[in-house]
């Protein structure tokens, strides 16, 4: 079974609610509800003999009814009251947001004014410092006079010659002893 999508059902219900009075079935009035409650409307999903699906508030003969929805039209007085309440709430929210925006704007202006004052004060300090530097006499640097005596250049001594190494006394090797490595042996 094919189920219609929710937007289709909602649009058909809206059509049924806003249909002209001549297309609406006559409501059944009871003494208690005749003056206060609007009449309920029924929307029907039907399948025609050729396979098409229709949604209507007036069932067609020969079509198979697959689903039914009952809707109650909105009471105009209640709708007007809800609309007026929503407008009042919207106006209150808009006013509150407007106040918040104005307060933020005032805070931003105060911050900007404080920054401007701080920048002006800094500029005045810089100008005063520049004036003080311009009016002050130039600094005098006193270097004490000391006679400079030339120093003789350092003398470089050549290194002292070393005496040549003397070979030690020749000791004949012991019989059967091996000479130390790197020693020349006469045979």
C-alpha positions in Angstrom: 0.0 0.0 0.0 1.4 3.4 -0.9 1.3 5.9 1.9 1.2 9.6 0.9 3.9 11.8 2.1 3.3 14.1 5.1 3.5 17.4 3.1 0.7 16.1 0.7 -1.5 15.2 3.6 -0.8 18.5 5.3 -1.6 20.5 2.2 -4.8 18.6 1.6 -5.9 19.2 5.2 -5.2 22.9 4.8 -7.3 22.9 1.6 -10.1 21.3 3.5 -9.9 23.8 6.3 -10.0 26.8 3.9 -12.4 25.4 1.3 -15.4 27.6 0.6 -18.6 27.0 2.6 -20.5 25.6 -0.4 -17.9 22.8 -0.8 -18.1 21.8 2.9 -20.6 19.2 4.1 -23.2 20.5 6.4 -22.1 20.1 10.0 -24.2 18.2 12.4 -25.2 20.7 15.1 -25.9 19.6 18.6 -27.4 22.1 21.0 -24.2 22.2 23.2 -21.7 22.4 20.5 -23.5 24.4 17.8 -22.4 27.8 19.1 -18.9 27.1 20.4 -17.0 24.4 18.4 -16.4 24.5 14.6 -17.4 21.4 12.6 -14.9 18.6 12.1 -13.9 17.8 8.6 -12.8 14.5 7.2 -10.1 14.0 4.5 -10.2 10.7 2.7 -7.5 8.9 0.7 -9.1 6.9 -2.1 -7.9 4.7 -4.9 -9.8 5.1 -8.1 -10.6 2.1 -10.4 -7.8 3.2 -12.8 -5.2 3.1 -10.0 -4.8 6.8 -9.2 -4.8 7.9 -5.6 -6.7 11.0 -4.6 -7.2 13.0 -1.4 -10.6 14.6 -1.0 -13.2 15.8 1.5 -15.9 14.4 -0.7 -15.6 10.6 -1.2 -16.2 9.5 -4.8 -18.5 6.6 -5.5 -16.7 3.5 -6.9 -13.4 4.4 -5.3 -11.8 2.3 -2.6 -11.1 4.3 0.7 -7.7 3.6 2.0 -7.2 6.1 4.9 -9.2 8.8 6.7 -8.2 11.9 8.7 -10.4 14.0 10.7 -9.5 17.7 11.1 -11.1 20.4 13.2 -11.0 23.9 11.8 -9.5 26.5 14.0 -11.7 28.8 16.0 -11.2 32.3 14.5 -11.4 34.0 17.9 -8.8 31.7 19.4 -6.6 32.2 16.3 -6.9 36.0 16.6 -6.0 35.7 20.3 -2.9 33.6 19.6 -1.9 35.9 16.7 -2.2 38.9 19.0 -0.2 37.2 21.8 2.5 36.2 19.3 2.7 39.8 18.0 3.0 41.1 21.6 5.7 38.6 22.3 7.5 39.4 19.1 7.3 43.1 19.9 8.7 42.5 23.4 11.6 40.4 22.1 12.3 43.1 19.4 12.3 45.8 22.1 14.6 43.8 24.3 17.0 43.1 21.5 16.9 46.8 20.5 17.8 47.8 24.1 20.7 45.3 24.2 22.0 46.7 20.8 21.7 50.2 22.1 23.5 49.3 25.4 26.3 47.6 23.4 26.6 50.6 21.1 26.9 52.9 24.2 29.6 50.6 25.7 31.5 50.6 22.4 31.3 54.4 22.3 32.6 54.6 25.9 35.5 52.2 25.1 36.4 54.3 21.9 36.3 57.5 24.0 38.6 56.0 26.6 41.0 54.9 23.9 41.0 58.3 22.3 41.7 60.0 25.7 44.5 57.5 26.4 46.0 58.2 22.9 45.7 62.0 23.5 47.4 61.7 26.9 50.2 59.6 25.4 50.7 62.2 22.6 50.8 65.0 25.2 53.4 63.1 27.3 55.5 62.5 24.1 55.3 66.2 23.2 56.2 67.3 26.8 59.2 64.9 26.7 60.3 66.2 23.3 60.0 69.8 24.6 62.0 68.9 27.7 64.7 67.3 25.5 64.8 70.3 23.2 65.1 72.8 26.1 67.7 70.9 28.0 71.4 71.8 27.3 73.3 69.2 25.4 75.1 66.8 27.6 78.7 67.5 28.3 81.1 64.5 28.5 84.3 65.2 30.5 87.2 62.9 29.8 90.0 63.2 32.3 93.3 64.0 30.7 96.0 61.5 31.4 99.3 61.6 29.6 99.8 58.7 27.3 103.2 57.1 27.6 104.2 55.0 24.8 105.1 51.5 25.8 107.9 49.7 24.3 106.9 46.8 22.1 107.1 43.4 23.6 110.3 41.6 23.0 110.1 38.1 21.6 112.7 35.8 22.6 113.7 32.9 20.4 113.3 29.6 22.0 116.4 28.2 23.7 118.1 25.4 21.8 118.0 22.0 23.3 121.0 19.8 23.5 120.9 16.8 21.3 119.8 13.6 22.9 122.7 11.4 23.8 122.3 7.7 23.3 122.5 5.7 26.4 125.3 3.2 27.2 125.3 0.1 25.1 124.6 -2.9 27.1 125.1 -6.2 25.5 122.0 -8.3 25.5 121.7 -11.2 27.8 122.1 -14.5 26.1 118.6 -15.9 25.3 116.8 -12.7 26.0 114.7 -11.1 23.3 115.4 -7.5 22.6 112.6 -5.0 23.1 110.6 -4.3 20.0 111.9 -1.6 17.7 115.6 -2.2 18.8 118.2 -2.9 16.2 120.2 -5.9 16.9 123.7 -6.6 15.4 124.3 -10.1 14.4 
